[in-house]
Amino acid sequence: MNPYLNIDHVSITFPTDKGPLNVLKDVNLNVAKGEFVSLIGHSGCGKSTVLNIVAGLLNATEGGVVLEGKEVDEPGPDRAVVFQNHSLLPWLSVYDNVRLAVDRVFKKTKSKAERDAWTRHNLELVHMDHALDRRPDEISGGMKQRVGIARALAMQPKVLLMDEPFGALDSLTRTHMQDSLMEIQSQLNNTVIMITHDVDEAVLLSDRIIMMTNGPSATVGEILHIDLPRPRDRLELAEDPTYNHYRAEVVKFLHERHERPKSKSKSTPPAAPKSDPEAEEAEPGSRHLRIAV
Amino acid sequence: MLTAIRSQKTFDTAPLNAVLTFLSGDTLLRLTRGVIEKAVIPFLAIGAFLFLWSAGAAQVQTSLGQLPGPAMAWEQAVALYDEHKAERQKEAEFYERMEERVQKAIAAGQPQERIDRMRERGYTGKPTFFDQIFTSLYTVATGFLIGSLIAIPIGIVTGMSNTLYNAMNPIIQIFKPVSPLAWLPLVTMVVSALYVTDDPMFDKSFLNSALTVTLCCLWPTVINTTVGVSSVSKDLINVSRVLRLSWLTKTVKIVLPSSIPMIFTGLRLSLGIGWMVLIAAEMLAQNPGLGKFVWDEFQNGSSNSLARIMVAVLVIGFIGYLLDRGMLSLQKRFSWDKNAVLR
């Protein structure tokens, strides 16, 4: 079966003053349609590089990315990115920021009135319809990120790429945003790749957590399937043993990698052997068999 | 103190209460401080300057008499204004007389052709100080406008392409420090060679000064636009890449707005330089304007000349200041970053 999104043996090497730096080595990952995947790992391990390669903003030195059977080697609105620092155009209003993307993507397929309605609809989805005329510097950080998400959603991407979308927010705002994202996700069922530093965020939101080894030459370390029923409620889950087990798995991985960066993965059931990740991921449906309790 | 004032409320004397609160609070203190900072201190500084000018000037004897102090300069400023009014009066009278003659000619049944020719004859009095101010403003505006129309597009393309930047950089760096006086002879010769027409729309001297201004005020705008364009946030460029914006849309929607602050910084510098250059260019090109006024007064060498030049110096400075303020308020209008502190 062909996967929806296939990151196929991707390696990337950057030339530096001190010689070539191999940032990613042989990253291999399949993502099913409608799946929510998190990438987690220590700073500087190349998570963002993976995301940028999928986005087409960077080109892999070896390997490639295949989306719905087509190779991607340049950026495009079918892989919308939510940037960590929101990247809204400061001289445009909230509405115009989203409208710019809508106009670009639906210029030929939607009428002017439809594009207006679609822009408003997406801003409603992120609960920002009350501030259409505000400029980015007049709204809070969380609100900016909501607009950033609305802009990305409005492109109706095949894959939504989120680069630490809530990393710059305070923890209370972050929890609100995570709840909002889950709510939106339950309606739209997008395919998402999200980078995060936050273990709770990863477990709460994801179907699968990809844990990356430390760089240089970072790659996929372990993969954890999160088999928790949706909708998920953070308060209920806080005392759920399964949830806490997943949490512990991720924390353990991060700590062990930190101590011994090159150690091999342990033999917990969801752990994918580095050499053979495809067998693990080829069938997303199979993840239900892998409850790691 | 505060409680005493509060108790006034029992008597329900709202206006009195307001006054007392006003006096008790630091509102008055802040107001006073504001007045001192914004009005009293500059006033004192100007007073001190006028005193030093007056005292210093009294010590200097030139071949044209004593160096004029503020009082003499003021006297000449008034005289220049009176001359201007007198000249306007004469002009109005001239046209009145002409109109009378024209009416007579019409009554006498003269042919239309001849009447038109009579009307064409304009007033030929010498330009007053105020006329020269306007000529200068007009000239600098022309030169600056041409310069900006060339500089901004060049800045945009050099800012967007590294190759072009490397190509343009040495050229910009070499021409930037060239003095207007060095350009002027070349400009004069080129204009004389190329601008050959029987019915010139512009005076050559006007073109010479305006083009010299253009050549000198190109560079700050080019450099600042280049810097502004090349320092557009990488994230915003990524946004445009994800959206696959065309080159034109990217430039108009992202690159230009983002570099507007830097473009305006360049324009302000350019206009300042243009205004300085213009005075020098007018002196040499003999374009009617403030520069020519200064030169003529210098050559004239009457006892009033130095005071008149002094007036011109102050007016030139003041106009330069107004031009800069004008650009600043334009910049504030066009800048999306309302929090930026602009001075």
Contacts between the chains, C-beta under 8 A, distances in Angstrom:
chain1	res1	chain2	res2	distance
A	55	B	242	6.6
A	56	B	241	7.8
A	57	B	238	5.8
A	57	B	241	6.3
A	57	B	242	7.6
A	74	B	241	8.0
A	75	B	238	7.5
A	75	B	241	4.3
A	75	B	242	4.8
A	75	B	244	6.9
A	76	B	242	7.0
A	76	B	244	5.7
A	77	B	242	6.3
A	77	B	243	5.8
A	77	B	244	6.6
A	79	B	242	7.4
A	80	B	242	6.5
A	81	B	238	7.1
A	81	B	242	5.4
A	83	B	235	5.5
A	83	B	238	7.1
A	83	B	239	7.5
A	85	B	235	6.3
A	87	B	233	7.6
A	87	B	235	4.0
A	87	B	236	6.1
A	87	B	238	7.0
A	87	B	239	5.2
A	89	B	236	6.5
A	89	B	239	7.5
A	89	B	253	7.3
A	89	B	254	6.6
A	89	B	257	7.2
A	89	B	258	7.9
A	90	B	336	5.7
A	90	B	337	6.7
A	91	B	257	4.4
A	91	B	258	7.7
A	91	B	260	7.9
A	91	B	336	3.3
A	100	B	243	7.3
A	100	B	253	6.5
A	101	B	243	5.9
A	104	B	243	4.7
A	104	B	244	7.2
A	104	B	245	6.5
A	104	B	249	7.8
A	105	B	243	7.6
A	135	B	336	7.3
A	137	B	337	7.6
A	137	B	338	7.7
A	137	B	339	6.7
A	155	B	243	7.8
